[in-house]
Amino acid sequence: MKIAFVGKGGSGKTTLSALFIRHLAAAGRPVIAVDADINQHLGTTLGLTDDQTAALPALGEHLPQIKEYLRGSNPLIGSAEEMIKTTPPGRGSRLLRIVEENPVYAACARPIALDEGSVRLLATGAFAEEDLGVACYHSKVGAVELLLNHLVDGPDEYVVTDMTAGSDSFASGLFTRFDLTFLVAEPTRKGISVYRQYKDYARDFNVALRVVGNKVQSPDDLGFLRREVGDDLLAAFGQSTWVRHLEQGAEPELRTLEPANREVLARLKAEADAAFRLRDPLRYTRQAVHFHLRNAESWGNARTGIDLASQIDEDFALGVEQATDQLDAAPA
C-alpha cells in the first residue's frame, strides 16, 4: 500500500514517517521508503550519516533510464522522450513490484539495515544551488509520481513517502497517488490551520486523510486537537525521550520506544491496512489520467511536440489485471 506523511515544517513529519517505517520493517514487512521532501533528512533519521544521505542517488538524475524501463513495449509511447511525470501505464508497460529486483531499484534504491529489519530507500535529491531561479522542486518529485503510477503493490507491502512540508505537497497530482495520507499536526493554531488547508484539498479529490498529533504534552493538548480536528484525529504521539536521543545522534533500539508511542505506530498500520482494503483501482487510474491531461494541456504537449492524450490506454487500470493474474495463479 502507498502511504504519505505531510505536515508543516517542524511538525515532526520526517521523524514520524521514519518511526513508522522502522515499525513496519520490525514486523517483517517489505518497505520502500521515499524521501520526497525538499530537505532530504529521511535517510539520516533512518540511521545514515549526513555524508551517506548526501551520496544517495537522486531519482531525477536517473529519469531517462526510469522512463525507458517503464515504457517497456507500450505501443502508445513512441519513445522515453515522449514520457512526462504523469504518463500513465498501459498494456506493454513495465510495472514495478515492491518485492523484486529491477534496473530502477538497482540504480536508485539503497538498502538500509535497521536494528529490526531493513528497508529500501529512494530519494528525489536535494534542491541544489544550481536549481535556484531555474527550476521548481516539483520537477524533482515528478520521478516519484511516475514510479507510483507504475507500481503494483499488495497487502502487507508498503511504500512510505515523506512529502515536502507545507501546501507544496498538493502542488501536483502526486498527492492523489496514496491509499492514505497521514497529516502530522502539533497542538497549535498554526498546526490546525495547516490541517484545514489540507482537508480542503483532500476533499476535492477523495484523498483519505487522517491526523496524527505530535508533541502532545498534556490532556489539554489532546483536548485541543480533538476539538479542532474531530473524527479525523487518529492518534497522538507524546513527548519521547527515545526521539530526543535519536535526534542527538544515538541509535536506540525500536523496542525501547515508549509503549504508548509504539501503540500509536500500531494504530497507524491498522488504519493503513484498512485503507488498502477500500482501494478502487479504477478511481486511482482515472485520477492519474486526469492529471496527465492537465499537464499535457498546460506544458507537456508543447514540450514533447505530440498530443499526450494519445498515450492513454482506455482499457487499462493499474492493479485490475494484475490482481486477476494473482487469483488465477493461486491454488484452488
Summary of the structure (lengths in Angstrom):
residues: 332
radius of gyration: 19.6
end to end distance: 25.7
largest distance: 59.6
contacts: 1075
relative contact order: 0.18
helix: 50%
strand: 16%
